[in-house]
C-alpha cells in the first residue's frame, strides 16, 4: 500500500510565478542576507505571494545554511491561551518558557482554535515550520498530525506518552504505573478487596498506564484480577446516585479516579456519594491517580502530583537535543510523580 503523502508545500517557482519575478529574486527575499538589496515594491509582491500560497521556510534547511532561527514552538491541542494560575496546562507552559529562555531559544506560541478544522495542517501545510522544532501537548490530540510530522521529519517532543502505529515519538511523560501500583498495594493492606478504576473515555495511553499500575499493584498484593473493576466515564453527567450506590452494593470499597483537566468527574463522584449518605472515606475510599481537586478545610485528596513545570523544562531539553544533536533515535523520558498524603482513604471497617 503506498504511503499517504503529507500536505505539499508550495515551491519557490510557484511563488515567483505568482509574484511575477524570478526564482532568484524569491530566494533573495527569503534569505534575508545582510547587504542584499531588493526593491521594496518587489519585496512586497514576493511577501504577498508567500502569504497567499502559505509558504513557510523550512528551519532545517535554514540551519544547513548556517541560518538556524533559534526558535522553538509550543503548540497545544487544547484552547489554553490565555491561561490563569489555576489552569491545568499553565505549569507546563511555565516550564517550557523558562527552559527555552535559559537555553537561549525564542519561544513561538501556536494556538489550536482551528483544531476541529484540521489542527497543525488546517491550512494545508505544516504551520509549525515557522520554528526549528516544537513542543506539543494536549489531551485531545490529532494522531494524523503527529504521524505527518514524523513523516516530514519535523523535530518535536510531545508532553505525555503517545503511541503512533508504525513509528516512535519523542516524549516526556509522567510515570503513572508505579504510583498507581503503590496505591493499590496500600489499599489492599488497609483491607480493601474490591477496587474500581474509573477511567476517562478519552484517557488513551495515560489511562492504559494507570490500568497497568492497577493490575501490577493487585498482583503484588495478592489480589485476584476478578476483584478489579474498570469502568469509563465521559464526564460528571454520567456519575449518578444509582451508579455510585451500585458500586457499594457490589462490594467495592475503593475507587481510583483518572483525573480530567477540571476534575469534574471526581468532584461529581464526591457530591453524589455524600448526597446518597455515603461517607468518604468510611464507606468509600476515593483517590485520584494524578493531580486532585484543591484541598478544602476538611478534605485533602489522596493522590500523586504530576511534575508539570519539570516536564515542560524536560520537553525543551529533549527538543534542543534533537535540534543540536543531529540524527538520533526518538528521545523518551519518564519522570516520577510525587505522593500526596490525604484523608480520603482509610482502613475497611467490616460490619
Secondary structure, DSSP 8 states (H G I E B T S, - for coil): -----------HHHHHHHHTS-HHHHHHHHHT-TT----HHHHHHHHHHHHHHT----HHHHHHTT----EEEEEESS---S--TT-TTHHHHHHHHHHHHHTT-EEEEE--TTGGGTGGGTTSS-GGGGSSEEEEE-SS--HHHHHHHHHHT--EEEES---BTTB---EEEE-HHHHHHHHHHHHHHTT---EEEEEETT-HHHHHHHHHHHHHHHHHTT--GGGEEEEEESSGGG--HHHHHHHHHTT--EEEE---SS-HHHHHHHHHHHHTT--TTTT-EEEESSS-----SS---BEEE--HHHHHHHHHHHHHHHHHS-S----EEEE--EEE--SS-------
